[in-house]
Amino acid sequence: MNAIELKLFASRITAICDEMGVVLRRAAFSPNIKDRLDFSCALFGKDGRLIGQAAHIPVHLGSMAFAMCKLVSDRFWRPGDMLVVNDPYLGGTHLPDVTVIAPVFAADDLIGFVANRAHHANIGCETPGSMPVSRCLEEEGIVIPPTLLLASGKLQRSCLNLLQMPADGLSGDLSAQVGANQIGIQRLSELVGRMGHASYAVGACELDEYADRIMKKLLLSLRPGVYRFKDFLDDDGFFNSEIPLSLELMIHEEEVGLDFTKSSNMVPGNLNCPESVVAAATYYCFRCLLPDESPSCSGLFERLKIKTRPGSILNAKRPAAVAAGNVETSTRLVDLIFGALAQALPEKIPAASQGTMNNIAFGRIDPESGERWDYYETVAGGLGAGPRSNGLNCAQSHMTNTLNTPVEVLEMNYPLRVARYAERRGSGGMGKTRGGNGVIKEYEFFEPAQLTLLTERRRFAPWGLAGGEDGAKGENLLNGRSLPGKCSLMVNAGDRLEIRTPGGGGWGC
């Protein structure tokens, strides 16, 4: 292919992923998917290598790219099959993120896979919102190993039983995921039909090679050397505090080594994560340094060599709890990697952003009827200032790319109201350029509910760079009284929860 043909090919692949996302959003029922857009869609080759993705959730896409080869190998695939999985130790992230994978055939030849991953607020956990303060994986909900949801187009009763769904059909959100894959299969089949199987395979290969050349050019622009950075997670919710994350970044002309082996051992709480989450954070950080038009395929990341230590917080072993590893540890890994990169690219890397997703889950399970309602969301904060611009105020940052749940949607669907939603003025760090301000969000509950918080940067502030000041630390308050960063408790009707999210660090002095 010439340059124009390759660009058109890349755009067509991305368009398929975008359309999958539109179908998933419009067909979904829960605010997590249809309003917050907590989902991702991608295309893969028949060997599981990433070919293209939409600009959805970085932690979803990077982890899928890392794990798909193992998920799809050694399995006999047939048209109409769809595989469902959420096991963090078999290619997932944490249990609420459910992945649905489908093969795509041209005639009788397997040409690749479509996949999507979406966050489910109820994944069978006893704690509403399925984001508990947990000690082991089984406390976090239903663990779904790679299981056929559809076999040759037919729903599998055994899978429905595992998912605790009625025999006559799927939940609305899971049906939306199936529908998104079906449109992906249709569009990719049409593309291969127009191009021909051989031309499509050539295009995918050349896209990989082009992406590799882009990464090689970036590496040549970096200052070779060894750079070290260390940061700390606040605590794991079980009296383990100041949990170290450590990186040794080795930049060479041909590749970059990222050694995380000096990070903490596994912790009793759920800040642990599988290695796929580390890969996602790494891919995201380096993708931020590349031109916008760079294709998002496996070739882009081949030169990034990741090393973790089995049994550590960044390469946990079953059955370690991981609910917050996917959200909080992944976000702090971005700070860690950017902190090291700032030494090699001092004029391009911003200060630390809020460094947390401010996870809030609440709901209620009726003890008599068993009926329940669940809600989960993340709350925006301040972004770190850069060498030439202030940090954004009140924005989702880095590993989350979700939207704000509209107040009207929240109040219409759940027994509460948002009493205050405002910019947390003065929370951004000062400097030559100023860090972004965080958010103040206050909820008033209309009936008793169980509340769970998984938040970070309540003890260690988002750091500034080049002499810039740190951003303000976050705070959690219930009826004016301080709450720990990670906790689960019952609230009563009339109680008010106030979340003050961190600001971003400042840059320069």
C-alpha positions in Angstrom: 0.0 0.0 0.0 1.1 3.6 -0.6 0.8 6.2 2.1 -2.6 7.3 1.2 -4.0 3.8 1.0 -2.5 3.0 4.3 -4.1 6.1 5.9 -7.5 5.2 4.5 -7.1 1.6 5.7 -6.3 2.8 9.3 -9.3 5.2 9.2 -11.7 2.4 8.1 -10.5 0.2 11.0 -11.0 3.1 13.5 -14.4 3.8 12.0 -15.6 0.3 12.7 -14.5 0.6 16.3 -16.3 3.9 16.6 -19.5 2.5 15.2 -19.3 -0.4 17.7 -19.1 2.1 20.4 -22.1 4.0 19.2 -24.2 0.9 19.1 -23.1 -0.2 22.6 -23.9 3.2 24.0 -27.3 3.6 22.4 -28.4 0.0 23.2 -27.2 0.0 26.9 -29.4 0.6 29.9 -27.1 1.6 32.7 -25.7 5.1 33.2 -22.3 3.6 33.5 -22.3 2.8 29.8 -24.9 5.1 28.1 -24.0 8.2 30.1 -20.5 7.8 31.5 -19.2 5.9 28.5 -17.3 3.4 30.6 -16.6 1.0 27.7 -14.1 0.3 24.9 -14.1 -1.4 21.5 -11.3 -2.8 19.4 -10.4 -5.0 16.5 -7.7 -7.8 16.6 -6.0 -10.0 14.1 -6.5 -13.8 14.1 -3.5 -14.2 16.3 -4.9 -11.7 18.8 -2.7 -8.8 17.9 -4.3 -5.3 18.1 -5.2 -3.8 14.7 -7.3 -0.8 15.7 -9.3 0.7 18.5 -11.5 3.7 19.2 -10.5 6.5 21.6 -12.3 5.0 24.6 -10.9 3.9 28.0 -7.0 3.6 28.1 -7.0 1.0 30.9 -9.4 -1.2 29.0 -7.7 -1.0 25.6 -4.1 -1.4 26.8 -5.0 -4.4 28.9 -6.9 -6.0 26.1 -4.0 -5.4 23.7 -1.7 -7.1 26.2 -3.8 -10.2 26.9 -5.8 -11.0 23.7 -3.2 -13.3 22.2 -3.5 -15.7 25.1 -7.3 -15.5 25.2 -7.9 -16.4 21.6 -5.2 -19.0 21.0 -5.7 -22.8 21.5 -9.4 -22.5 20.9 -11.5 -23.8 18.0 -13.6 -20.8 16.8 -16.8 -21.0 14.8 -19.0 -18.3 13.2 -21.5 -17.0 15.7 -19.3 -17.7 18.7 -19.0 -15.1 21.4 -16.7 -15.5 24.4 -17.3 -13.6 27.7 -14.6 -13.1 30.4 -13.9 -10.8 33.3 -11.2 -12.8 35.2 -8.4 -10.3 36.0 -5.8 -13.1 35.9 -6.8 -14.2 32.4 -6.8 -11.0 30.5 -9.2 -8.9 32.5 -8.7 -5.8 34.7 -11.2 -6.1 37.6 -14.5 -8.0 37.8 -16.9 -5.2 36.8 -15.2 -4.9 33.4 -16.8 -7.6 31.3 -15.3 -8.4 27.9 -17.1 -10.0 25.0 -15.0 -11.4 22.1 -16.3 -12.6 18.7 -14.4 -14.2 15.8 -14.9 -12.8 12.3 -14.8 -15.1 9.2 -14.5 -14.6 5.5 -16.0 -17.7 3.9 -14.4 -20.4 6.1 -11.3 -18.4 7.0 -10.8 -16.8 10.4 -9.6 -13.2 9.7 -9.7 -11.7 13.2 -11.8 -10.7 16.2 -13.9 -7.9 17.5 -14.1 -7.2 21.2 -15.6 -4.8 23.6 -15.2 -4.3 27.4 -17.8 -2.5 29.6 -18.2 -1.7 33.2 -21.1 -3.3 35.1 -22.1 -1.7 38.4 -23.5 -5.1 39.6 -21.3 -8.1 39.0 -22.7 -10.2 41.9 -20.8 -8.6 44.7 -22.5 -8.4 48.1 -21.5 -4.8 48.3 -23.6 -2.5 46.1 -21.7 -1.1 43.2 -19.4 -4.1 43.1 -16.3 -2.0 44.2 -15.9 -3.2 47.8 -13.0 -2.7 50.3 -12.0 -6.3 49.7 -9.3 -8.8 50.7 -9.7 -11.5 48.0 -11.0 -11.8 44.5 -14.1 -13.8 45.4 -15.4 -10.9 47.6 -15.6 -8.7 44.6 -18.3 -10.6 42.6 -18.7 -13.4 40.0 -15.4 -14.5 38.4 -16.1 -15.4 34.7 -13.4 -17.5 33.1 -13.3 -17.5 29.3 -16.7 -18.9 28.6 -18.8 -19.2 25.4 -21.8 -17.0 25.8 -22.9 -17.9 22.3 -21.9 -21.0 20.4 -22.7 -20.8 16.7 -25.2 -18.0 17.5 -27.0 -19.9 20.3 -27.1 -18.7 23.9 -25.4 -21.2 26.2 -27.5 -22.0 29.3 -24.4 -23.0 31.3 -23.0 -19.5 30.8 -26.4 -17.9 31.7 -26.3 -19.9 34.9 -22.8 -18.8 35.7 -23.9 -15.1 35.1 -27.0 -15.7 37.3 -29.2 -14.6 34.4 -32.6 -16.1 33.4 -32.6 -18.8 30.8 -34.6 -16.7 28.4 -32.1 -14.0 27.8 -29.3 -11.6 28.7 -29.3 -8.4 30.7 -29.7 -5.2 28.8 -26.1 -4.1 29.0 -24.7 -7.5 28.0 -27.1 -7.6 25.1 -25.8 -4.3 24.1 -22.2 -5.7 24.1 -23.3 -8.6 21.9 -25.0 -6.1 19.5 -21.8 -4.0 19.3 -19.8 -7.1 18.4 -22.4 -8.0 15.8 -22.1 -4.7 14.0 -18.3 -5.0 14.2 -18.5 -8.4 12.6 -20.7 -7.0 9.8 -18.6 -4.0 9.1 -15.3 -5.9 9.1 -16.7 -8.6 6.9 -17.8 -5.9 4.4 -14.4 -4.3 4.5 -12.6 -7.6 3.8 -15.2 -8.4 1.1 -14.3 -5.2 -0.7 -10.5 -5.5 -0.2 -10.0 -9.2 -0.4 -8.6 -11.3 2.4 -5.0 -11.1 1.1 -5.1 -7.3 0.8 -6.6 -6.9 4.2 -3.8 -9.0 5.7 -1.2 -6.9 3.9 -2.8 -3.7 5.2 -2.8 -5.0 8.8 0.9 -6.0 8.5 1.9 -2.7 7.0 0.0 -0.8 9.6 2.0 -2.6 12.3 5.3 -1.7 10.5 4.3 1.9 10.2 3.4 2.1 13.9 6.8 0.6 14.8 8.6 3.2 12.7 6.7 6.0 14.5 7.8 4.6 17.9 11.3 4.2 16.7 11.4 7.9 15.7 10.1 8.8 19.2 12.8 6.8 20.9 15.5 8.5 18.9 14.2 11.8 20.1 14.6 10.8 23.8 17.8 11.3 25.8 19.3 7.9 26.4 19.9 6.9 30.0 18.5 5.4 33.1 15.9 7.4 35.0 14.3 6.5 38.4 11.2 7.6 40.0 9.3 6.6 43.2 5.8 7.4 44.4 3.5 6.1 47.1 -0.1 5.0 47.3 -1.9 6.3 50.4 -3.1 3.0 51.9 -4.9 -0.2 51.0 -7.8 0.3 53.5 -6.4 -2.3 55.9 -3.8 -0.3 57.8 -1.1 -0.7 55.2 0.1 2.8 54.3 2.8 4.5 52.2 2.8 1.7 49.6 5.8 2.3 47.3 5.6 2.2 43.5 9.1 2.2 41.9 10.3 2.5 38.3 13.6 2.3 36.6 13.2 3.6 33.1 16.0 2.6 30.7 15.9 4.5 27.4 17.9 3.1 24.4 17.8 3.9 20.7 16.0 0.6 19.9 13.8 0.1 22.9 12.7 1.2 26.3 12.9 -0.9 29.4 10.5 -0.3 32.3 11.5 -2.2 35.5 8.9 -2.1 38.2 10.3 -4.9 40.3 11.2 -2.7 43.3 7.5 -1.9 43.9 5.7 -3.1 46.9 4.7 -6.7 47.5 1.0 -7.6 47.2 -1.1 -5.9 49.9 -4.1 -7.4 51.8 -6.4 -4.8 50.2 -7.5 -4.5 46.6 -4.8 -2.1 45.2 -3.1 -5.2 43.6 -3.3 -5.5 39.8 -2.4 -8.0 37.1 0.5 -7.2 34.8 -2.0 -6.3 32.0 -2.9 -3.1 33.9 0.8 -2.1 34.1 1.0 -2.6 30.4 -2.1 -0.5 29.8 -0.6 2.4 31.8 2.7 2.1 30.0 1.1 2.0 26.5 -1.0 5.1 27.4 1.9 7.2 28.6 4.0 6.6 25.5 0.9 7.0 23.2 0.6 10.5 24.7 4.0 11.3 23.3 3.2 10.3 19.7 1.4 12.2 16.9 -2.4 12.1 17.0 -2.6 10.3 13.7 -0.5 7.3 14.9 -2.3 4.1 14.4 -3.3 2.3 17.6 -2.1 -1.2 16.9 0.3 -3.7 18.4 3.3 -2.5 16.4 3.2 0.8 18.4 4.2 -1.0 21.6 6.7 -3.7 20.5 9.7 -1.7 21.7 8.3 -1.2 25.2 9.7 -3.9 27.4 8.0 -4.3 30.8 9.4 -6.1 33.8 7.4 -6.8 36.9 7.9 -9.1 39.9 5.5 -12.0 40.4 3.8 -11.7 43.8 4.2 -7.9 43.8 1.4 -5.3 43.8 1.9 -4.9 40.0 1.9 -8.6 39.2 -0.5 -10.1 41.7 -1.2 -13.8 42.2 -4.7 -15.3 42.5 -6.7 -14.8 44.7 -5.5 -11.3 45.5 -8.1 -8.6 45.4 -7.8 -6.2 42.5 -10.9 -4.0 42.4 -9.0 -0.8 43.0 -5.8 -1.9 41.2 -7.5 -1.2 37.8 -8.6 2.3 38.8 -6.3 3.7 41.5 -3.0 1.8 41.0 -3.2 2.2 37.2 -3.7 6.0 37.6 -0.8 6.3 39.9 1.4 4.3 37.5 0.8 7.0 35.0 2.3 9.5 37.6 5.2 7.1 38.1 6.0 6.8 34.4 5.6 10.5 33.6 7.7 11.3 36.7 10.6 9.3 35.2 10.0 10.6 31.6 10.1 14.2 32.9 13.8 13.6 33.5 14.3 12.6 29.8 11.8 15.2 28.4 11.8 18.0 30.9 10.1 20.5 28.5 7.2 18.2 27.5 5.9 16.3 30.5 3.3 17.9 32.8 3.1 17.8 36.6 1.0 15.1 38.3 -2.8 15.2 37.7 -5.2 14.3 40.5 -3.8 10.8 40.7 -7.1 9.1 41.5 -10.4 8.3 40.0 -12.3 9.1 43.2 -14.4 5.9 43.0 -17.8 6.1 44.7 -20.2 3.2 44.8 -23.5 3.0 46.6 -26.8 1.1 46.6 -29.0 -1.1 48.7 -30.0 -4.7 48.8 -33.4 -5.4 50.3 -32.9 -8.2 52.9 -36.4 -9.5 52.4 -37.0 -9.4 48.7 -33.4 -9.5 47.5 -34.1 -6.6 45.2 -31.2 -4.2 44.8 -30.0 -1.0 43.2 -26.4 -0.2 42.4 -24.6 2.9 41.3 -20.9 3.5 40.6 -19.1 6.6 39.3 -15.7 8.3 39.2 -15.4 12.0 39.9 -13.2 14.5 38.0 -10.3 16.5 39.4 -7.5 18.8 38.4 -5.0 18.0 35.7 -1.3 18.8 36.0 0.1 21.9 34.5 2.5 21.6 31.6 5.5 23.7 30.5 3.3 25.9 28.3 -0.2 25.7 29.6 -2.3 25.5 32.8 -3.8 22.2 33.8 -7.5 21.7 33.0 -10.0 22.2 35.8 -12.6 19.6 36.8 -11.7 16.9 34.2 -11.3 13.2 34.1 -7.6 12.4 33.6 -5.4 9.7 32.2 -6.5 6.1 32.6 -10.2 7.0 32.9 -11.7 8.6 29.8 -15.3 8.6 31.0 -17.8 11.4 31.1 -19.6 13.0 34.0 -22.9 11.4 34.8 -25.5 14.2 34.3 -27.0 15.3 37.6 -30.5 14.8 36.0 -29.8 11.2 35.2 -28.4 10.5 38.7 -31.4 12.1 40.4 -33.9 10.5 38.1 -32.7 6.9 38.6 -31.5 6.8 42.2 -32.9 8.0 45.6 -30.6 10.9 46.2 -29.9 14.4 45.0 -26.7 16.3 44.2 -26.8 19.2 46.7 -23.6 20.8 45.4 -21.4 20.4 42.3 -18.7 23.0 42.0 -15.1 23.8 41.1 -12.8 23.5 44.1 -11.1 26.8 43.7 -7.5 27.1 44.8 -6.8 23.4 44.8 -4.5 23.5 41.8 -0.8 23.9 42.5 0.8 27.3 41.8 3.7 27.8 39.4 4.7 29.4 36.2 1.7 27.5 34.9 -1.0 26.5 37.4 -2.4 23.1 38.1 -6.1 22.5 37.4 -8.7 22.8 40.1 -10.5 19.8 41.5 -14.2 19.3 42.1 -16.5 19.6 45.1 -19.5 17.2 44.8 -22.0 16.7 47.5 -24.7 14.0 47.6 -27.8 13.9 49.8 -29.3 10.4 50.4 -33.1 10.1 50.5 -33.0 6.5 51.9 -30.5 4.3 53.7 -27.8 2.9 51.5 -24.4 1.2 51.7 -21.6 3.5 50.6 -18.1 2.5 49.5 -15.2 4.9 48.7 -12.0 3.9 46.9 -9.9 7.1 46.7 -6.3 8.1 46.6 -4.2 11.3 47.0 -5.7 11.9 50.4 -2.3 11.5 52.1 0.3 12.2 49.3 -0.4 15.3 47.2 -0.2 15.4 43.4 3.4 16.6 42.8 4.5 19.7 40.9 7.4 19.8 38.5 10.3 22.2 37.8 9.6 24.0 41.1 5.9 24.1 40.8 3.8 23.6 43.9 1.9 20.4 44.7 -1.9 20.3 44.1 -4.2 20.1 47.1 -4.9 16.6 48.5 -8.4 15.2 48.3 -10.9 15.0 51.1 -14.0 12.8 51.9 -16.6 14.1 54.4 -19.8 12.6 55.7 -22.0 15.2 57.4 -18.9 17.3 57.8 -16.8 14.6 59.4 -13.7 13.2 57.7 -13.8 9.8 56.2 -10.8 7.5 55.2 -9.8 7.3 51.6 -11.0 3.7 51.5 -14.0 2.7 53.5 -17.5 1.0 53.4 -20.3 2.1 55.7 -24.1 2.5 55.9 -25.6 6.0 55.4 -29.0 7.1 56.5 -31.7 9.2 54.9 -30.7 12.8 55.1 -26.9 12.1 55.3 -24.6 14.2 53.1 -21.5 12.9 51.4 -19.0 15.5 50.2 -16.1 14.6 47.9 -13.4 17.2 47.4 -11.1 15.9 44.7 -7.4 16.7 44.4 -6.0 19.5 42.2 -3.2 19.1 39.7 0.4 20.0 40.4 1.9 23.3 39.2 4.8 23.6 36.7 7.8 25.9 37.0 8.5 28.7 39.4 
